[in-house]
Amino acid sequence: MVWPWLVDEAIPAWVKKNYSPRESWKDKPFSKDDALFFFKGIEELSEIFTEERGRAITHYFNHPKFRSGYLLYFLPLQAAKFASVFQLHPGAMKAALDHGRKTGTLRVLDLGAGPGTASIAFLAWALDPRLSGSEELPPIEFHWCDTQAKIMEDGKQLVEMLASHFPRLRGKVRVVTTTAPWTRFASNFSQATSLVLLGHVINEASFAAQTGRDSDEQGLDPATLAISHLETRAEGGGILMIDPAARSSSQKLSRLRDQLLEAGKIENAPTAIWGPCLHAGRCPLAMGRDWCHFSIPAEIPGHYFKVFSKNLGSEKNWLKFSYLWLAAKSSPAPTPSQELRRVVSDVIDSSTVLLCEPEKVERLGVNALSGIHRGDVINLNERKSGLARSAPSGIVIRPRR
Ligand SMILES: C[S@@+](CC[C@H](N)C(=O)[O-])C[C@H]1O[C@@H](n2cnc3c(N)ncnc32)[C@H](O)[C@@H]1O
């Protein structure tokens, strides 16, 4: 049971040992008073994350109170999003694992890694035989890149603890860190990858500030160029990007997708994308009032996680995010059946949902009791909601009311 161990034992004990201001506190168990003490950093960080990201906020991990706050609260929250998306696309995860087995090393890139949140979610997935199977795992090699070295060091130590705690991972996990802008790192990375993960970083980077330019001669910005370079290296499970559910970050992801397709950097076919798209036409939500994002009902395990989210004003009952999962050329996603459509809205006025089509959204009349929700895949012939919603490892996905 990796999640309860991680969020209620390993992280709080580690944070207390490394971030307590007083020596005498360090080896005592994490308590209510510690939760109060560390909550200040969580609260401030939460405010930073909910503000518009136009301002330069990329150096928050310089400060110990933000590193400790991130580890205690945001790491489990963001890892749960990865856990959910891994569960929504078992075919992509299988392709990553098969690639690792075939080549002898499962090489995972985690860009803008922070404390390796996405990698930790990957390890939780790998530890669950219901998800990754009971066969032995191949050696796993993580390559992390971030502009902030200290938070990567924290995460690396946590991953080492995790790998030595669970026999299935013992002796199998290696983490290599590089302190650099992820676009530069990605553009120079020359090895084949089993899986590339980017968590909550596309929305954060100010590319012009790093590179002195907004785009190349083709009009492609550095993120698009870096992802297109990675596409040439990506094998196995391809490239997964998860970003906040907010309109600006979601539309940034949609535009990146469109640029890659229009510049011919990824194949113009639905098989080039694991999800959420079921077509390779232009994204209808890359601009304008609506945007492509998902809400999954969830209960994130952890006593202190619950305390922190209540103190922030609400219990976290939903995981909200936007994402784009590109398939590797050598392991394409299956061709979706022509009748399938992704629902990209909630039910509007108890009677309509929006369906994703190339360049436009289509309205579909639904019965208020149809049970159709944002993110579901429906079959136009059967009008049945068909999105798999089994529970990610340790994350309880509550059935829709
Ligand atoms: C919100 S945190 C996400 C951390 C982790 N990926 C997660 O999902 O929890 C964003 C991370 O991106 C890093 N970052 C921001 N701009 C970056 C850039 N241009 N290159 C590399 N890392 C960057 C930040 O330092 C931070 O660690």
The ligand as a Tripos MOL2 file, in Angstrom:
@<TRIPOS>MOLECULE
LIG
   27    29     1     0     0
SMALL
NO_CHARGES

@<TRIPOS>ATOM
      1 C1          4.2020   23.2480  -10.2570 C.3       1 LIG1
      2 S1          5.8000   22.5710  -10.2170 S.3       1 LIG1
      3 C2          5.4650   20.9280  -10.7840 C.3       1 LIG1
      4 C3          6.4440   19.9440  -10.2560 C.3       1 LIG1
      5 C4          6.1170   18.5040  -10.6550 C.3       1 LIG1
      6 N1          6.3120   18.2770  -12.0660 N.3       1 LIG1
      7 C5          4.7070   18.1700  -10.2630 C.2       1 LIG1
      8 O1          3.8940   17.8500  -11.1430 O.co2     1 LIG1
      9 O2          4.4100   18.2080   -9.0690 O.co2     1 LIG1
     10 C6          6.5720   23.2470  -11.6520 C.3       1 LIG1
     11 C7          8.0410   22.8780  -11.7400 C.3       1 LIG1
     12 O3          8.5360   23.3160  -12.9860 O.3       1 LIG1
     13 C8          9.8050   23.8810  -12.7720 C.3       1 LIG1
     14 N2         10.0740   24.7810  -13.8910 N.ar      1 LIG1
     15 C9          9.4610   25.9500  -14.2150 C.ar      1 LIG1
     16 N3          9.9680   26.4330  -15.3540 N.ar      1 LIG1
     17 C10        10.9140   25.5490  -15.7540 C.ar      1 LIG1
     18 C11        11.7860   25.4760  -16.8680 C.ar      1 LIG1
     19 N4         11.7660   26.3930  -17.7980 N.pl3     1 LIG1
     20 N5         12.6180   24.4290  -16.9690 N.ar      1 LIG1
     21 C12        12.6500   23.4610  -16.0150 C.ar      1 LIG1
     22 N6         11.8430   23.4750  -14.9570 N.ar      1 LIG1
     23 C13        10.9830   24.5000  -14.8290 C.ar      1 LIG1
     24 C14         9.6980   24.5650  -11.4360 C.3       1 LIG1
     25 O4         10.9550   24.8080  -10.8450 O.3       1 LIG1
     26 C15         8.8910   23.5250  -10.6860 C.3       1 LIG1
     27 O5          9.6990   22.5550  -10.0960 O.3       1 LIG1
@<TRIPOS>BOND
     1     1     2 1
     2     2     3 1
     3     2    10 1
     4     3     4 1
     5     4     5 1
     6     5     6 1
     7     5     7 1
     8     7     8 2
     9     7     9 1
    10    10    11 1
    11    11    12 1
    12    11    26 1
    13    12    13 1
    14    13    14 1
    15    13    24 1
    16    14    15 ar
    17    14    23 ar
    18    15    16 ar
    19    16    17 ar
    20    17    18 ar
    21    17    23 ar
    22    18    19 1
    23    18    20 ar
    24    20    21 ar
    25    21    22 ar
    26    22    23 ar
    27    24    25 1
    28    24    26 1
    29    26    27 1
@<TRIPOS>SUBSTRUCTURE
     1 LIG1         1 GROUP 0 **** ****
